Amino acid sequence: MLEWLNNWRQALSILKPALEEQPAPSPEIPKTFLHPAPRKTVAKKLLSDNRRYKLAVDPLESSLFYRSLEGKIVSRSLVSGAIEWQSEESGSPLRVTDQILWAVESDAIAAYSTIDGQLLMRSNQLWLPGEVTDSRCDLSEQSLRIALLRVRVQGTPGPSHEDSAAYQINLITGEVTKIYAFEGMRWDDGPNFKPRDDWRPNLQEVEGQIYPSVSSEQLLKINRPLGISESAQLQTASVIIHNYRTADATVRIVLSVFSNQPPYSPLWEAIINEYMIEEGPLPC
């Protein structure tokens, strides 16, 4: 009887094809926050916006956010330098409100939890023409405004063109509202060129706070190599951006963090950008 039962089960397994396991669908990323809430605190701007490198810090100055050589957003402990999390997608940090890091990610605006790096929101695809030139937070209007600019050089002596865009993000819901997009303004259009009145948003209306630079006296005591381009004096540390040239004509841009009290000991550093210098023939 037992042998017959086993034969019957084997016959059923042959007649019934095995079902292939379907991969679990990827969770859909929300376009707005699942739990909307007003923001009460905005971190100061760490460095000026018109740089290829973007840095941000949380209001408590516990974590520093930057774009790595691989293009990922990295969160590191400001004092110890321990990596806390890293984004899966390429992006650049903008500003921090409360415990939310706002970032530009490909052609979208994204929001990450500063604590564990959880992706909280990613907007629909937008028209982001180039580098972020300014970002401002306005708690009175619960908004974050960013401006982007791309300059297209047609060649010498051809004209240059600039493409601009600016967006306003609701800090409560994460919803993105486009407030300006303009393509193809020529720099040589002359004084007769009259763009429409709203062609560029007045970001100066929103006050932006920025950390002071590190003092010259402290920079001398830190004894960093030449090529310091920017610095920021925080309550807990000193942040310095400097660059140097290697033997193979590579320029490396380095993020260095020091203590802000004597003897100003180095805490950690990271290479955030590097590029080759193309040396052409000397002019006659």
MARPA-188965 format. One record per residue (C-alpha): residue number from 1; residue in three letters; x, y, z. Coordinates in nm, 2 decimals. Example, Ala and Ser with C-alpha at 12.3 -4.5 7.8 and 13.67 -1.06 7.14 Angstrom:
<atoms>
atom nr: 1, rest: ALA, xx: 1.23, yy: -0.45, zz: 0.78
atom nr: 2, rest: SER, xx: 1.37, yy: -0.11, zz: 0.71
</atoms>
This chain:
<atoms>
atom nr: 1, rest: MET, xx: 0.00, yy: 0.00, zz: 0.00
atom nr: 2, rest: LEU, xx: 0.28, yy: 0.24, zz: 0.09
atom nr: 3, rest: GLU, xx: 0.46, yy: 0.16, zz: -0.23
atom nr: 4, rest: TRP, xx: 0.15, yy: 0.24, zz: -0.44
atom nr: 5, rest: LEU, xx: 0.10, yy: 0.57, zz: -0.26
atom nr: 6, rest: ASN, xx: 0.46, yy: 0.67, zz: -0.33
atom nr: 7, rest: ASN, xx: 0.42, yy: 0.58, zz: -0.70
atom nr: 8, rest: TRP, xx: 0.10, yy: 0.79, zz: -0.71
atom nr: 9, rest: ARG, xx: 0.27, yy: 1.10, zz: -0.56
atom nr: 10, rest: GLN, xx: 0.56, yy: 1.06, zz: -0.81
atom nr: 11, rest: ALA, xx: 0.31, yy: 1.05, zz: -1.10
atom nr: 12, rest: LEU, xx: 0.14, yy: 1.37, zz: -0.98
atom nr: 13, rest: SER, xx: 0.47, yy: 1.55, zz: -0.96
atom nr: 14, rest: ILE, xx: 0.55, yy: 1.46, zz: -1.32
atom nr: 15, rest: LEU, xx: 0.21, yy: 1.57, zz: -1.45
atom nr: 16, rest: LYS, xx: 0.20, yy: 1.90, zz: -1.25
atom nr: 17, rest: PRO, xx: 0.48, yy: 2.14, zz: -1.37
atom nr: 18, rest: ALA, xx: 0.66, yy: 2.32, zz: -1.10
atom nr: 19, rest: LEU, xx: 0.57, yy: 2.69, zz: -1.06
atom nr: 20, rest: GLU, xx: 0.86, yy: 2.93, zz: -1.11
atom nr: 21, rest: GLU, xx: 0.91, yy: 3.17, zz: -0.83
atom nr: 22, rest: GLN, xx: 0.83, yy: 3.53, zz: -0.93
atom nr: 23, rest: PRO, xx: 1.06, yy: 3.80, zz: -0.80
atom nr: 24, rest: ALA, xx: 0.90, yy: 4.03, zz: -0.55
atom nr: 25, rest: PRO, xx: 0.80, yy: 4.36, zz: -0.71
atom nr: 26, rest: SER, xx: 1.02, yy: 4.65, zz: -0.60
atom nr: 27, rest: PRO, xx: 0.84, yy: 4.88, zz: -0.36
atom nr: 28, rest: GLU, xx: 0.71, yy: 5.19, zz: -0.53
atom nr: 29, rest: ILE, xx: 0.89, yy: 5.51, zz: -0.42
atom nr: 30, rest: PRO, xx: 0.64, yy: 5.77, zz: -0.30
atom nr: 31, rest: LYS, xx: 0.62, yy: 6.10, zz: -0.48
atom nr: 32, rest: THR, xx: 0.53, yy: 6.29, zz: -0.17
atom nr: 33, rest: PHE, xx: 0.58, yy: 6.21, zz: 0.20
atom nr: 34, rest: LEU, xx: 0.37, yy: 5.94, zz: 0.35
atom nr: 35, rest: HIS, xx: 0.34, yy: 6.13, zz: 0.68
atom nr: 36, rest: PRO, xx: 0.33, yy: 6.50, zz: 0.60
atom nr: 37, rest: ALA, xx: 0.46, yy: 6.72, zz: 0.88
atom nr: 38, rest: PRO, xx: 0.58, yy: 7.08, zz: 0.90
atom nr: 39, rest: ARG, xx: 0.96, yy: 7.14, zz: 0.93
atom nr: 40, rest: LYS, xx: 1.08, yy: 7.35, zz: 1.22
atom nr: 41, rest: THR, xx: 1.46, yy: 7.36, zz: 1.17
atom nr: 42, rest: VAL, xx: 1.69, yy: 7.42, zz: 0.87
atom nr: 43, rest: ALA, xx: 2.06, yy: 7.35, zz: 0.87
atom nr: 44, rest: LYS, xx: 2.29, yy: 7.63, zz: 0.77
atom nr: 45, rest: LYS, xx: 2.44, yy: 7.62, zz: 0.42
atom nr: 46, rest: LEU, xx: 2.79, yy: 7.46, zz: 0.46
atom nr: 47, rest: LEU, xx: 2.96, yy: 7.61, zz: 0.15
atom nr: 48, rest: SER, xx: 2.86, yy: 7.83, zz: -0.14
atom nr: 49, rest: ASP, xx: 2.65, yy: 7.67, zz: -0.40
atom nr: 50, rest: ASN, xx: 2.85, yy: 7.76, zz: -0.71
atom nr: 51, rest: ARG, xx: 3.09, yy: 7.47, zz: -0.68
atom nr: 52, rest: ARG, xx: 3.10, yy: 7.13, zz: -0.84
atom nr: 53, rest: TYR, xx: 3.11, yy: 6.97, zz: -0.49
atom nr: 54, rest: LYS, xx: 2.81, yy: 6.99, zz: -0.26
atom nr: 55, rest: LEU, xx: 2.82, yy: 6.94, zz: 0.11
atom nr: 56, rest: ALA, xx: 2.55, yy: 6.95, zz: 0.38
atom nr: 57, rest: VAL, xx: 2.54, yy: 6.91, zz: 0.75
atom nr: 58, rest: ASP, xx: 2.25, yy: 6.83, zz: 0.99
atom nr: 59, rest: PRO, xx: 2.14, yy: 7.10, zz: 1.24
atom nr: 60, rest: LEU, xx: 2.30, yy: 6.91, zz: 1.53
atom nr: 61, rest: GLU, xx: 2.63, yy: 6.89, zz: 1.34
atom nr: 62, rest: SER, xx: 2.66, yy: 6.51, zz: 1.40
atom nr: 63, rest: SER, xx: 2.67, yy: 6.40, zz: 1.03
atom nr: 64, rest: LEU, xx: 2.83, yy: 6.54, zz: 0.72
atom nr: 65, rest: PHE, xx: 2.69, yy: 6.46, zz: 0.37
atom nr: 66, rest: TYR, xx: 2.88, yy: 6.48, zz: 0.05
atom nr: 67, rest: ARG, xx: 2.90, yy: 6.33, zz: -0.30
atom nr: 68, rest: SER, xx: 3.16, yy: 6.06, zz: -0.33
atom nr: 69, rest: LEU, xx: 3.39, yy: 5.99, zz: -0.63
atom nr: 70, rest: GLU, xx: 3.14, yy: 5.72, zz: -0.74
atom nr: 71, rest: GLY, xx: 2.86, yy: 5.98, zz: -0.74
atom nr: 72, rest: LYS, xx: 2.68, yy: 5.84, zz: -0.43
atom nr: 73, rest: ILE, xx: 2.56, yy: 6.05, zz: -0.14
atom nr: 74, rest: VAL, xx: 2.76, yy: 5.95, zz: 0.17
atom nr: 75, rest: SER, xx: 2.67, yy: 6.02, zz: 0.53
atom nr: 76, rest: ARG, xx: 2.97, yy: 6.02, zz: 0.77
atom nr: 77, rest: SER, xx: 3.00, yy: 6.10, zz: 1.14
atom nr: 78, rest: LEU, xx: 3.14, yy: 6.45, zz: 1.15
atom nr: 79, rest: VAL, xx: 3.38, yy: 6.38, zz: 1.44
atom nr: 80, rest: SER, xx: 3.48, yy: 6.01, zz: 1.39
atom nr: 81, rest: GLY, xx: 3.45, yy: 5.99, zz: 1.01
atom nr: 82, rest: ALA, xx: 3.26, yy: 5.66, zz: 1.03
atom nr: 83, rest: ILE, xx: 3.04, yy: 5.60, zz: 0.73
atom nr: 84, rest: GLU, xx: 2.68, yy: 5.58, zz: 0.84
atom nr: 85, rest: TRP, xx: 2.50, yy: 5.51, zz: 0.51
atom nr: 86, rest: GLN, xx: 2.53, yy: 5.56, zz: 0.14
atom nr: 87, rest: SER, xx: 2.27, yy: 5.61, zz: -0.13
atom nr: 88, rest: GLU, xx: 2.20, yy: 5.35, zz: -0.39
atom nr: 89, rest: GLU, xx: 2.15, yy: 5.61, zz: -0.66
atom nr: 90, rest: SER, xx: 2.39, yy: 5.89, zz: -0.77
atom nr: 91, rest: GLY, xx: 2.31, yy: 6.23, zz: -0.63
atom nr: 92, rest: SER, xx: 2.42, yy: 6.55, zz: -0.47
atom nr: 93, rest: PRO, xx: 2.31, yy: 6.68, zz: -0.12
atom nr: 94, rest: LEU, xx: 2.14, yy: 7.02, zz: -0.09
atom nr: 95, rest: ARG, xx: 2.02, yy: 7.11, zz: 0.25
atom nr: 96, rest: VAL, xx: 1.88, yy: 6.95, zz: 0.57
atom nr: 97, rest: THR, xx: 1.55, yy: 7.03, zz: 0.74
atom nr: 98, rest: ASP, xx: 1.51, yy: 6.86, zz: 1.07
atom nr: 99, rest: GLN, xx: 1.60, yy: 6.50, zz: 1.00
atom nr: 100, rest: ILE, xx: 1.55, yy: 6.51, zz: 0.62
atom nr: 101, rest: LEU, xx: 1.83, yy: 6.55, zz: 0.37
atom nr: 102, rest: TRP, xx: 1.72, yy: 6.70, zz: 0.04
atom nr: 103, rest: ALA, xx: 1.92, yy: 6.60, zz: -0.27
atom nr: 104, rest: VAL, xx: 1.93, yy: 6.63, zz: -0.64
atom nr: 105, rest: GLU, xx: 1.92, yy: 6.28, zz: -0.79
atom nr: 106, rest: SER, xx: 1.95, yy: 6.24, zz: -1.17
atom nr: 107, rest: ASP, xx: 1.65, yy: 6.44, zz: -1.30
atom nr: 108, rest: ALA, xx: 1.45, yy: 6.44, zz: -0.97
atom nr: 109, rest: ILE, xx: 1.45, yy: 6.58, zz: -0.62
atom nr: 110, rest: ALA, xx: 1.48, yy: 6.32, zz: -0.34
atom nr: 111, rest: ALA, xx: 1.45, yy: 6.32, zz: 0.04
atom nr: 112, rest: TYR, xx: 1.64, yy: 6.09, zz: 0.27
atom nr: 113, rest: SER, xx: 1.63, yy: 6.02, zz: 0.64
atom nr: 114, rest: THR, xx: 1.95, yy: 6.16, zz: 0.79
atom nr: 115, rest: ILE, xx: 1.94, yy: 5.88, zz: 1.05
atom nr: 116, rest: ASP, xx: 1.94, yy: 5.56, zz: 0.84
atom nr: 117, rest: GLY, xx: 1.94, yy: 5.68, zz: 0.48
atom nr: 118, rest: GLN, xx: 1.59, yy: 5.56, zz: 0.40
atom nr: 119, rest: LEU, xx: 1.46, yy: 5.71, zz: 0.08
atom nr: 120, rest: LEU, xx: 1.14, yy: 5.89, zz: 0.19
atom nr: 121, rest: MET, xx: 1.04, yy: 6.06, zz: -0.14
atom nr: 122, rest: ARG, xx: 1.15, yy: 6.10, zz: -0.50
atom nr: 123, rest: SER, xx: 0.97, yy: 6.35, zz: -0.73
atom nr: 124, rest: ASN, xx: 0.87, yy: 6.28, zz: -1.08
atom nr: 125, rest: GLN, xx: 1.14, yy: 6.34, zz: -1.35
atom nr: 126, rest: LEU, xx: 1.21, yy: 6.71, zz: -1.38
atom nr: 127, rest: TRP, xx: 1.41, yy: 6.93, zz: -1.62
atom nr: 128, rest: LEU, xx: 1.73, yy: 6.98, zz: -1.43
atom nr: 129, rest: PRO, xx: 1.97, yy: 7.14, zz: -1.68
atom nr: 130, rest: GLY, xx: 2.30, yy: 7.15, zz: -1.48
atom nr: 131, rest: GLU, xx: 2.47, yy: 7.25, zz: -1.16
atom nr: 132, rest: VAL, xx: 2.28, yy: 7.39, zz: -0.86
atom nr: 133, rest: THR, xx: 2.37, yy: 7.75, zz: -0.83
atom nr: 134, rest: ASP, xx: 2.16, yy: 7.83, zz: -0.52
atom nr: 135, rest: SER, xx: 1.94, yy: 7.67, zz: -0.26
atom nr: 136, rest: ARG, xx: 1.73, yy: 7.85, zz: 0.00
atom nr: 137, rest: CYS, xx: 1.50, yy: 7.73, zz: 0.27
atom nr: 138, rest: ASP, xx: 1.20, yy: 7.94, zz: 0.39
atom nr: 139, rest: LEU, xx: 1.03, yy: 7.80, zz: 0.70
atom nr: 140, rest: SER, xx: 0.77, yy: 8.08, zz: 0.69
atom nr: 141, rest: GLU, xx: 0.65, yy: 7.93, zz: 0.36
atom nr: 142, rest: GLN, xx: 0.76, yy: 7.58, zz: 0.43
atom nr: 143, rest: SER, xx: 0.95, yy: 7.57, zz: 0.10
atom nr: 144, rest: LEU, xx: 1.29, yy: 7.49, zz: -0.04
atom nr: 145, rest: ARG, xx: 1.39, yy: 7.67, zz: -0.36
atom nr: 146, rest: ILE, xx: 1.68, yy: 7.56, zz: -0.59
atom nr: 147, rest: ALA, xx: 1.82, yy: 7.72, zz: -0.90
atom nr: 148, rest: LEU, xx: 2.02, yy: 7.53, zz: -1.17
atom nr: 149, rest: LEU, xx: 2.22, yy: 7.66, zz: -1.46
atom nr: 150, rest: ARG, xx: 2.40, yy: 7.50, zz: -1.75
atom nr: 151, rest: VAL, xx: 2.63, yy: 7.70, zz: -1.98
atom nr: 152, rest: ARG, xx: 2.68, yy: 7.57, zz: -2.33
atom nr: 153, rest: VAL, xx: 2.99, yy: 7.70, zz: -2.51
atom nr: 154, rest: GLN, xx: 2.95, yy: 7.67, zz: -2.89
atom nr: 155, rest: GLY, xx: 3.32, yy: 7.72, zz: -2.95
atom nr: 156, rest: THR, xx: 3.55, yy: 8.02, zz: -2.99
atom nr: 157, rest: PRO, xx: 3.45, yy: 8.27, zz: -3.10
atom nr: 158, rest: GLY, xx: 3.10, yy: 8.13, zz: -3.11
atom nr: 159, rest: PRO, xx: 2.83, yy: 8.25, zz: -2.86
atom nr: 160, rest: SER, xx: 2.75, yy: 8.08, zz: -2.53
atom nr: 161, rest: HIS, xx: 2.41, yy: 7.98, zz: -2.42
atom nr: 162, rest: GLU, xx: 2.27, yy: 7.93, zz: -2.07
atom nr: 163, rest: ASP, xx: 1.98, yy: 7.70, zz: -1.97
atom nr: 164, rest: SER, xx: 1.82, yy: 7.78, zz: -1.64
atom nr: 165, rest: ALA, xx: 1.56, yy: 7.62, zz: -1.42
atom nr: 166, rest: ALA, xx: 1.43, yy: 7.68, zz: -1.07
atom nr: 167, rest: TYR, xx: 1.20, yy: 7.47, zz: -0.85
atom nr: 168, rest: GLN, xx: 1.01, yy: 7.51, zz: -0.53
atom nr: 169, rest: ILE, xx: 0.96, yy: 7.21, zz: -0.30
atom nr: 170, rest: ASN, xx: 0.70, yy: 7.19, zz: -0.04
atom nr: 171, rest: LEU, xx: 0.87, yy: 7.09, zz: 0.29
atom nr: 172, rest: ILE, xx: 0.56, yy: 6.94, zz: 0.43
atom nr: 173, rest: THR, xx: 0.45, yy: 6.72, zz: 0.15
atom nr: 174, rest: GLY, xx: 0.76, yy: 6.69, zz: -0.07
atom nr: 175, rest: GLU, xx: 0.56, yy: 6.81, zz: -0.37
atom nr: 176, rest: VAL, xx: 0.77, yy: 6.99, zz: -0.64
atom nr: 177, rest: THR, xx: 0.64, yy: 7.29, zz: -0.82
atom nr: 178, rest: LYS, xx: 0.83, yy: 7.42, zz: -1.12
atom nr: 179, rest: ILE, xx: 0.85, yy: 7.80, zz: -1.10
atom nr: 180, rest: TYR, xx: 1.09, yy: 7.86, zz: -1.39
atom nr: 181, rest: ALA, xx: 1.25, yy: 7.69, zz: -1.69
atom nr: 182, rest: PHE, xx: 1.42, yy: 7.87, zz: -1.97
atom nr: 183, rest: GLU, xx: 1.64, yy: 7.73, zz: -2.25
atom nr: 184, rest: GLY, xx: 1.87, yy: 7.88, zz: -2.49
atom nr: 185, rest: MET, xx: 1.93, yy: 8.24, zz: -2.37
atom nr: 186, rest: ARG, xx: 2.23, yy: 8.37, zz: -2.57
atom nr: 187, rest: TRP, xx: 2.49, yy: 8.58, zz: -2.38
atom nr: 188, rest: ASP, xx: 2.55, yy: 8.79, zz: -2.70
atom nr: 189, rest: ASP, xx: 2.18, yy: 8.88, zz: -2.75
atom nr: 190, rest: GLY, xx: 2.27, yy: 9.23, zz: -2.64
atom nr: 191, rest: PRO, xx: 2.08, yy: 9.50, zz: -2.45
atom nr: 192, rest: ASN, xx: 1.78, yy: 9.46, zz: -2.68
atom nr: 193, rest: PHE, xx: 1.71, yy: 9.11, zz: -2.54
atom nr: 194, rest: LYS, xx: 1.41, yy: 9.14, zz: -2.30
atom nr: 195, rest: PRO, xx: 1.31, yy: 8.81, zz: -2.14
atom nr: 196, rest: ARG, xx: 0.98, yy: 8.78, zz: -1.96
atom nr: 197, rest: ASP, xx: 0.95, yy: 8.93, zz: -1.61
atom nr: 198, rest: ASP, xx: 0.96, yy: 8.59, zz: -1.43
atom nr: 199, rest: TRP, xx: 1.26, yy: 8.45, zz: -1.63
atom nr: 200, rest: ARG, xx: 1.46, yy: 8.41, zz: -1.31
atom nr: 201, rest: PRO, xx: 1.33, yy: 8.38, zz: -0.95
atom nr: 202, rest: ASN, xx: 1.45, yy: 8.62, zz: -0.69
atom nr: 203, rest: LEU, xx: 1.61, yy: 8.38, zz: -0.45
atom nr: 204, rest: GLN, xx: 1.76, yy: 8.67, zz: -0.26
atom nr: 205, rest: GLU, xx: 1.42, yy: 8.73, zz: -0.11
atom nr: 206, rest: VAL, xx: 1.47, yy: 8.42, zz: 0.11
atom nr: 207, rest: GLU, xx: 1.74, yy: 8.47, zz: 0.37
atom nr: 208, rest: GLY, xx: 2.02, yy: 8.20, zz: 0.35
atom nr: 209, rest: GLN, xx: 2.25, yy: 8.14, zz: 0.65
atom nr: 210, rest: ILE, xx: 2.60, yy: 8.01, zz: 0.59
atom nr: 211, rest: TYR, xx: 2.87, yy: 7.90, zz: 0.82
atom nr: 212, rest: PRO, xx: 3.17, yy: 8.14, zz: 0.85
atom nr: 213, rest: SER, xx: 3.50, yy: 8.05, zz: 0.69
atom nr: 214, rest: VAL, xx: 3.79, yy: 7.91, zz: 0.90
atom nr: 215, rest: SER, xx: 4.02, yy: 8.19, zz: 1.01
atom nr: 216, rest: SER, xx: 4.36, yy: 8.25, zz: 0.84
atom nr: 217, rest: GLU, xx: 4.54, yy: 8.20, zz: 1.18
atom nr: 218, rest: GLN, xx: 4.38, yy: 7.86, zz: 1.22
atom nr: 219, rest: LEU, xx: 4.46, yy: 7.76, zz: 0.86
atom nr: 220, rest: LEU, xx: 4.83, yy: 7.84, zz: 0.93
atom nr: 221, rest: LYS, xx: 4.83, yy: 7.62, zz: 1.24
atom nr: 222, rest: ILE, xx: 4.66, yy: 7.33, zz: 1.06
atom nr: 223, rest: ASN, xx: 4.93, yy: 7.35, zz: 0.80
atom nr: 224, rest: ARG, xx: 4.73, yy: 7.23, zz: 0.50
atom nr: 225, rest: PRO, xx: 4.89, yy: 7.22, zz: 0.16
atom nr: 226, rest: LEU, xx: 4.83, yy: 7.51, zz: -0.09
atom nr: 227, rest: GLY, xx: 4.51, yy: 7.51, zz: -0.29
atom nr: 228, rest: ILE, xx: 4.25, yy: 7.57, zz: -0.01
atom nr: 229, rest: SER, xx: 3.94, yy: 7.69, zz: -0.20
atom nr: 230, rest: GLU, xx: 3.67, yy: 7.70, zz: 0.08
atom nr: 231, rest: SER, xx: 3.63, yy: 7.63, zz: 0.44
atom nr: 232, rest: ALA, xx: 3.35, yy: 7.63, zz: 0.71
atom nr: 233, rest: GLN, xx: 3.39, yy: 7.68, zz: 1.08
atom nr: 234, rest: LEU, xx: 3.13, yy: 7.47, zz: 1.27
atom nr: 235, rest: GLN, xx: 3.07, yy: 7.44, zz: 1.64
atom nr: 236, rest: THR, xx: 3.22, yy: 7.09, zz: 1.65
atom nr: 237, rest: ALA, xx: 3.48, yy: 7.08, zz: 1.37
atom nr: 238, rest: SER, xx: 3.65, yy: 7.27, zz: 1.09
atom nr: 239, rest: VAL, xx: 3.57, yy: 7.17, zz: 0.73
atom nr: 240, rest: ILE, xx: 3.82, yy: 7.25, zz: 0.46
atom nr: 241, rest: ILE, xx: 3.82, yy: 7.19, zz: 0.08
atom nr: 242, rest: HIS, xx: 4.16, yy: 7.19, zz: -0.08
atom nr: 243, rest: ASN, xx: 4.32, yy: 7.05, zz: -0.39
atom nr: 244, rest: TYR, xx: 4.66, yy: 6.93, zz: -0.50
atom nr: 245, rest: ARG, xx: 4.82, yy: 6.80, zz: -0.82
atom nr: 246, rest: THR, xx: 4.98, yy: 6.45, zz: -0.84
atom nr: 247, rest: ALA, xx: 5.28, yy: 6.35, zz: -1.05
atom nr: 248, rest: ASP, xx: 5.06, yy: 6.22, zz: -1.33
atom nr: 249, rest: ALA, xx: 4.88, yy: 6.56, zz: -1.38
atom nr: 250, rest: THR, xx: 4.58, yy: 6.46, zz: -1.18
atom nr: 251, rest: VAL, xx: 4.41, yy: 6.73, zz: -0.97
atom nr: 252, rest: ARG, xx: 4.24, yy: 6.59, zz: -0.65
atom nr: 253, rest: ILE, xx: 3.99, yy: 6.78, zz: -0.45
atom nr: 254, rest: VAL, xx: 3.99, yy: 6.67, zz: -0.09
atom nr: 255, rest: LEU, xx: 3.75, yy: 6.72, zz: 0.19
atom nr: 256, rest: SER, xx: 3.93, yy: 6.74, zz: 0.52
atom nr: 257, rest: VAL, xx: 3.78, yy: 6.77, zz: 0.87
atom nr: 258, rest: PHE, xx: 3.98, yy: 6.90, zz: 1.17
atom nr: 259, rest: SER, xx: 3.90, yy: 6.97, zz: 1.53
atom nr: 260, rest: ASN, xx: 3.83, yy: 7.33, zz: 1.60
atom nr: 261, rest: GLN, xx: 4.03, yy: 7.36, zz: 1.91
atom nr: 262, rest: PRO, xx: 4.42, yy: 7.36, zz: 1.95
atom nr: 263, rest: PRO, xx: 4.61, yy: 7.16, zz: 1.84
atom nr: 264, rest: TYR, xx: 4.36, yy: 7.14, zz: 1.55
atom nr: 265, rest: SER, xx: 4.42, yy: 6.77, zz: 1.50
atom nr: 266, rest: PRO, xx: 4.31, yy: 6.60, zz: 1.17
atom nr: 267, rest: LEU, xx: 4.00, yy: 6.39, zz: 1.21
atom nr: 268, rest: TRP, xx: 3.94, yy: 6.24, zz: 0.86
atom nr: 269, rest: GLU, xx: 3.94, yy: 6.32, zz: 0.50
atom nr: 270, rest: ALA, xx: 3.79, yy: 6.20, zz: 0.17
atom nr: 271, rest: ILE, xx: 3.86, yy: 6.26, zz: -0.20
atom nr: 272, rest: ILE, xx: 3.55, yy: 6.41, zz: -0.35
atom nr: 273, rest: ASN, xx: 3.66, yy: 6.48, zz: -0.70
atom nr: 274, rest: GLU, xx: 3.96, yy: 6.43, zz: -0.93
atom nr: 275, rest: TYR, xx: 4.03, yy: 6.51, zz: -1.30
atom nr: 276, rest: MET, xx: 4.32, yy: 6.51, zz: -1.54
atom nr: 277, rest: ILE, xx: 4.48, yy: 6.83, zz: -1.67
atom nr: 278, rest: GLU, xx: 4.51, yy: 6.84, zz: -2.04
atom nr: 279, rest: GLU, xx: 4.84, yy: 7.00, zz: -2.12
atom nr: 280, rest: GLY, xx: 4.85, yy: 7.13, zz: -2.48
atom nr: 281, rest: PRO, xx: 5.14, yy: 7.27, zz: -2.67
atom nr: 282, rest: LEU, xx: 5.29, yy: 7.59, zz: -2.55
atom nr: 283, rest: PRO, xx: 5.19, yy: 7.90, zz: -2.74
atom nr: 284, rest: CYS, xx: 5.44, yy: 8.03, zz: -2.99
</atoms>
